[in-house]
Amino acid sequence: MSVLDLLDECIQLSRPMAEGRGIKFVLNNTSDFKTPVLADRQRLKQVFLNLLSNAIRYNREGGKVTLDCSPLPESFRINIRDTGFGIAPEMMSRLFTPFDRLGVQNVEGTGLGLALSKRLIEAMGGRLGVDSVVNQGSNFWVELPKAQMSMPMLEQSSVDAGVPGSLSTNRFSVLYIEDNLSNLRLVEHILMRFGNPEVITTMQGSLGLELAREHRPNLILLDLHLPDMQGKDVLLRLKSDARTRDIPVVILSADASPQQIEYLLAQGASAYITKPLEVSYLLDVLNKTLS
């Protein structure tokens, strides 16, 4: 795949968050971004969204986020540079430790996103690292293996509108908050085959709340057991926020206890689907919810 279109998509998704703090995006040497890399598009999208979110959160008001790339002999490096306050050398060893926020208290987040992003990039055969200068900013970089030019280029999945049982031929958006990669891939596949969606995925409840507030999707799919916060807390915060309270939330969970289902439906969930998923039932619920 080529990362250029994916980066542009992630910038557009992050732009409302950036505009709220007066932060501008700069995308340099775009022609070099066309170098094909070997990567999973949706997983790489999750990483870029997390890195861009951090570059905005930890930046100065009115700052800048610059994206550029560096072709290397066997790999391809994407740089995401911010103009924030930087990271002290003694803190660098703690940067990718789950739940360690380096003592920062005035920025929303859990300190888990970088650890997850590093795991995803390494699973794709790449590397994620950082260079930082205190009071100047940080550069988080992603290195991915170059793809052989003879390999087929795979872009975003084409959509089979008109497949029997399809959700809708109209464009709609779905935010799926789930930390299990197999479940993410399964639901993405179902949505892309039977509908015409814009699918935004994240493995963190905190980033899911940000994306929900900024993009107001038509539907939110929510797992209950997330690494940074409980799904039920995500639901309560969605329903208590005027910006998101009217968005339908469908719970997808292996917890099938009647008490749990009754409680979350009473808290505002539109539906509760137990795992393992039955595809026909999932589609039926989504059809009713989106209509």
C-alpha positions as CSV (number, residue, x, y, z in Angstrom):
1,M,0.0,0.0,0.0
2,S,0.9,3.7,-0.3
3,V,0.8,5.8,2.8
4,L,-0.1,9.1,1.1
5,D,-3.8,8.7,0.9
6,L,-4.0,7.1,4.3
7,L,-2.1,10.0,5.9
8,D,-4.3,12.5,4.2
9,E,-7.4,10.6,5.6
10,C,-5.9,10.6,9.1
11,I,-5.1,14.3,8.9
12,Q,-8.7,15.1,7.9
13,L,-10.0,13.0,10.9
14,S,-7.6,14.9,13.2
15,R,-8.2,18.3,11.8
16,P,-11.1,19.3,14.1
17,M,-9.1,18.5,17.2
18,A,-6.2,20.5,15.8
19,E,-8.3,23.5,14.9
20,G,-9.5,23.7,18.5
21,R,-6.0,24.5,19.6
22,G,-5.0,26.5,16.5
23,I,-2.5,23.9,15.3
24,K,-1.7,23.6,11.6
25,F,-0.7,20.5,9.6
26,V,2.2,20.6,7.1
27,L,2.7,17.6,4.7
28,N,6.1,17.8,3.0
29,N,7.6,16.0,0.0
30,T,4.4,14.3,-0.9
31,S,5.8,12.6,-4.0
32,D,8.1,10.5,-1.8
33,F,5.2,9.2,0.2
34,K,4.1,7.1,-2.8
35,T,6.8,4.5,-2.1
36,P,4.8,1.2,-1.5
37,V,5.2,-0.3,2.0
38,L,4.1,-3.7,3.4
39,A,1.4,-2.9,6.0
40,D,-2.1,-3.5,7.2
41,R,-4.1,-0.4,6.3
42,Q,-6.5,-0.3,9.2
43,R,-3.9,-1.1,11.8
44,L,-1.6,1.6,10.4
45,K,-4.5,4.0,10.4
46,Q,-4.9,3.4,14.2
47,V,-1.2,4.1,14.7
48,F,-1.3,7.3,12.7
49,L,-4.4,8.6,14.5
50,N,-2.8,8.0,17.8
51,L,0.4,9.7,16.9
52,L,-1.4,12.7,15.4
53,S,-3.7,12.9,18.5
54,N,-0.6,13.0,20.7
55,A,1.1,15.6,18.5
56,I,-1.9,17.8,19.0
57,R,-2.5,17.2,22.7
58,Y,1.2,17.8,23.7
59,N,1.8,20.7,21.3
60,R,1.8,24.4,22.0
61,E,-1.3,26.5,21.3
62,G,-0.9,27.7,17.7
63,G,1.8,25.1,17.1
64,K,2.5,23.0,14.1
65,V,2.5,19.3,13.2
66,T,4.8,18.4,10.2
67,L,4.7,15.1,8.4
68,D,7.6,14.1,6.1
69,C,9.3,10.9,5.1
70,S,12.8,9.4,4.6
71,P,13.3,6.5,2.2
72,L,15.9,4.1,3.6
73,P,17.6,1.1,1.8
74,E,15.2,-1.6,3.1
75,S,12.5,0.4,4.8
76,F,10.5,3.6,4.6
77,R,10.3,6.1,7.5
78,I,7.4,8.4,8.2
79,N,8.1,11.3,10.6
80,I,5.4,13.1,12.6
81,R,7.0,16.2,14.2
82,D,5.4,18.5,16.7
83,T,6.4,21.9,18.2
84,G,5.6,20.9,21.8
85,F,7.7,21.0,24.9
86,G,9.7,17.9,24.1
87,I,10.6,15.0,26.3
88,A,13.4,15.0,28.9
89,P,16.2,12.4,28.2
90,E,15.6,10.8,31.6
91,M,11.9,10.2,30.6
92,M,12.6,8.5,27.3
93,S,13.0,5.0,28.7
94,R,9.5,5.2,30.2
95,L,7.8,6.5,27.0
96,F,6.4,3.2,25.7
97,T,5.5,1.8,29.1
98,P,1.7,1.1,29.4
99,F,-0.2,3.6,31.5
100,D,2.9,5.7,32.3
101,R,2.0,9.3,31.4
102,L,5.4,10.7,32.4
103,G,3.8,12.8,35.1
104,V,1.6,14.8,32.8
105,Q,-1.7,15.6,34.5
106,N,-3.3,18.4,32.5
107,V,-3.8,16.4,29.2
108,E,-6.6,13.9,28.8
109,G,-5.3,10.3,28.1
110,T,-4.2,7.1,29.7
111,G,-0.6,6.6,28.5
112,L,-1.5,3.5,26.7
113,G,-1.7,4.6,23.1
114,L,2.1,4.5,22.4
115,A,2.5,1.0,23.8
116,L,-0.3,-0.3,21.6
117,S,1.0,1.6,18.6
118,K,4.5,0.1,19.1
119,R,3.0,-3.4,19.3
120,L,1.1,-2.9,16.1
121,I,4.0,-1.6,14.1
122,E,6.3,-4.3,15.3
123,A,3.6,-6.9,14.4
124,M,3.8,-5.5,10.8
125,G,7.6,-6.0,10.8
126,G,8.4,-2.3,11.4
127,R,9.7,0.0,14.1
128,L,8.4,2.9,16.1
129,G,10.7,5.4,17.8
130,V,11.1,9.0,18.9
131,D,13.7,11.8,18.9
132,S,13.0,14.8,21.1
133,V,14.6,18.1,22.2
134,V,13.3,19.8,25.3
135,N,11.5,23.1,24.6
136,Q,11.7,22.4,20.8
137,G,9.4,19.4,20.2
138,S,9.4,15.7,19.4
139,N,9.5,13.6,16.2
140,F,7.7,10.2,16.4
141,W,8.8,8.1,13.5
142,V,7.4,4.9,12.0
143,E,9.6,2.6,9.8
144,L,7.9,0.0,7.6
145,P,9.4,-2.5,5.2
146,K,9.3,-1.5,1.6
147,A,7.1,-3.7,-0.6
148,Q,8.4,-5.4,-3.7
149,M,7.3,-3.5,-6.8
150,S,5.8,-6.7,-8.3
151,M,3.4,-7.1,-5.4
152,P,-0.2,-6.0,-5.9
153,M,-1.1,-2.6,-4.4
154,L,-4.0,-3.0,-2.0
155,E,-6.0,0.1,-1.1
156,Q,-9.2,0.5,0.9
157,S,-11.6,-2.4,0.3
158,S,-14.1,-1.8,-2.5
159,V,-17.7,-2.0,-1.4
160,D,-20.3,-4.4,-2.6
161,A,-23.4,-2.2,-2.5
162,G,-26.4,-4.1,-3.5
163,V,-25.4,-7.4,-1.9
164,P,-28.5,-9.1,-0.6
165,G,-28.9,-8.1,3.0
166,S,-26.8,-5.0,2.7
167,L,-27.1,-2.3,5.2
168,S,-27.4,0.8,3.0
169,T,-26.2,2.1,-0.3
170,N,-25.8,5.5,1.3
171,R,-22.6,6.6,2.9
172,F,-22.5,6.3,6.7
173,S,-19.9,6.4,9.4
174,V,-19.1,3.9,12.1
175,L,-16.8,4.2,15.0
176,Y,-15.7,0.9,16.4
177,I,-13.9,0.9,19.8
178,E,-12.4,-2.6,20.3
179,D,-8.9,-3.8,21.4
180,N,-9.1,-7.4,20.0
181,L,-7.5,-7.4,16.5
182,S,-9.4,-10.5,15.4
183,N,-12.8,-8.9,16.3
184,L,-11.8,-5.6,14.7
185,R,-10.9,-7.4,11.4
186,L,-14.1,-9.5,11.4
187,V,-16.4,-6.5,12.0
188,E,-14.6,-4.3,9.5
189,H,-14.9,-7.1,6.9
190,I,-18.7,-7.5,7.6
191,L,-19.2,-3.7,7.4
192,M,-17.2,-3.3,4.2
193,R,-19.0,-6.1,2.4
194,F,-22.5,-5.4,3.4
195,G,-22.6,-1.6,3.5
196,N,-21.0,1.6,2.4
197,P,-19.3,2.9,5.5
198,E,-16.6,5.1,6.6
199,V,-15.1,2.9,9.4
200,I,-13.0,4.6,12.1
201,T,-11.4,2.1,14.6
202,T,-9.5,2.6,17.8
203,M,-8.3,0.3,20.5
204,Q,-8.7,2.8,23.3
205,G,-11.8,4.1,25.0
206,S,-10.2,7.6,25.6
207,L,-9.3,8.1,22.0
208,G,-12.7,6.7,21.0
209,L,-14.4,9.4,23.1
210,E,-12.3,12.1,21.3
211,L,-13.2,10.7,17.9
212,A,-16.9,10.5,18.7
213,R,-17.0,14.1,19.9
214,E,-15.1,15.4,16.8
215,H,-16.8,13.3,14.1
216,R,-20.3,12.5,15.3
217,P,-20.5,9.1,13.6
218,N,-23.8,7.6,12.6
219,L,-23.2,4.6,14.9
220,I,-20.7,3.6,17.6
221,L,-19.9,-0.1,18.2
222,L,-18.4,-0.6,21.6
223,D,-16.5,-3.4,23.3
224,L,-16.8,-3.5,27.1
225,H,-13.3,-4.7,28.1
226,L,-10.8,-2.1,26.8
227,P,-7.2,-1.7,28.0
228,D,-7.5,1.9,29.3
229,M,-11.1,2.1,30.7
230,Q,-14.2,0.1,31.0
231,G,-16.6,0.2,28.1
232,K,-19.5,0.9,30.4
233,D,-17.7,4.1,31.5
234,V,-17.3,5.0,27.8
235,L,-21.0,4.6,27.3
236,L,-21.8,6.8,30.3
237,R,-19.5,9.5,29.1
238,L,-21.0,9.4,25.6
239,K,-24.5,9.7,27.0
240,S,-23.7,12.5,29.3
241,D,-22.1,14.7,26.6
242,A,-24.5,16.8,24.5
243,R,-22.3,16.3,21.5
244,T,-22.6,12.5,21.5
245,R,-25.7,11.6,23.5
246,D,-27.9,11.1,20.5
247,I,-25.4,8.8,18.6
248,P,-26.7,5.1,18.8
249,V,-24.3,2.9,20.7
250,V,-24.4,-0.9,20.1
251,I,-22.5,-3.0,22.6
252,L,-20.5,-6.0,21.3
253,S,-19.4,-8.2,24.2
254,A,-18.8,-11.8,25.4
255,D,-20.4,-10.9,28.7
256,A,-23.9,-12.3,28.3
257,S,-25.1,-11.9,31.9
258,P,-28.8,-10.6,32.0
259,Q,-27.9,-8.1,34.7
260,Q,-25.2,-6.6,32.6
261,I,-27.3,-6.4,29.5
262,E,-30.3,-4.9,31.4
263,Y,-28.0,-2.3,33.1
264,L,-26.4,-1.0,29.9
265,L,-29.6,-0.9,27.9
266,A,-31.0,1.2,30.8
267,Q,-28.0,3.5,30.5
268,G,-28.7,4.3,26.9
269,A,-27.2,1.5,24.7
270,S,-29.3,1.0,21.6
271,A,-28.6,-2.8,21.5
272,Y,-26.5,-5.4,23.1
273,I,-24.9,-8.1,20.9
274,T,-23.1,-11.0,22.5
275,K,-20.0,-12.7,21.1
276,P,-19.3,-14.8,19.2
277,L,-21.1,-12.7,16.7
278,E,-23.9,-14.1,14.5
279,V,-23.5,-12.1,11.3
280,S,-27.1,-12.1,10.3
281,Y,-28.2,-10.9,13.7
282,L,-25.5,-8.2,13.7
283,L,-26.7,-7.0,10.3
284,D,-30.3,-7.0,11.4
285,V,-29.5,-4.9,14.5
286,L,-27.4,-2.5,12.5
287,N,-30.1,-2.1,9.9
288,K,-32.7,-1.2,12.6
289,T,-30.3,1.1,14.4
290,L,-29.1,3.0,11.3
291,S,-32.7,3.4,10.0
